[in-house]
Amino acid sequence: MRQDSSTANMIFPVARLVSYLSEFMTLEPGDLIATGTPAGVGMGCRPPEYLVPGMQLRLGIDGLGEQLLTTVAERGQPQDS
């Protein structure tokens, strides 16, 4: 496990984030809002560890479930071999 935190530690409450985002986009069931990172961010590792194409990330919320995501290269960016 790389990170473990709670929405209670967020700078802005979830309801405020959803309200703000809803002002300029439509949120659909299942949408994921990436808000930043709790302690454990890769930049603070020695040496730093960043996301690279092909990495798998498991995001979970207790009592709700998990999502398994695979990172991909940004369009137009070279892929590491």
Stockholm file with secondary structure:
# STOCKHOLM 1.0

chainA/1-81         MRQDSSTANMIFPVARLVSYLSEFMTLEPGDLIATGTPAGVGMGCRPPEYLVPGMQLRLGIDGLGEQLLTTVAERGQPQDS
#=GR chainA/1-81 SS CCCCCCGGGCSSCHHHHHHHHHTTSCCCTTCCCCCCCCSCCGGGSSSCCCCCTTCEEEEEETTTEEEEEECCCCTTSCCCC
#=GC SS_cons        CCCCCCGGGCSSCHHHHHHHHHTTSCCCTTCCCCCCCCSCCGGGSSSCCCCCTTCEEEEEETTTEEEEEECCCCTTSCCCC
//
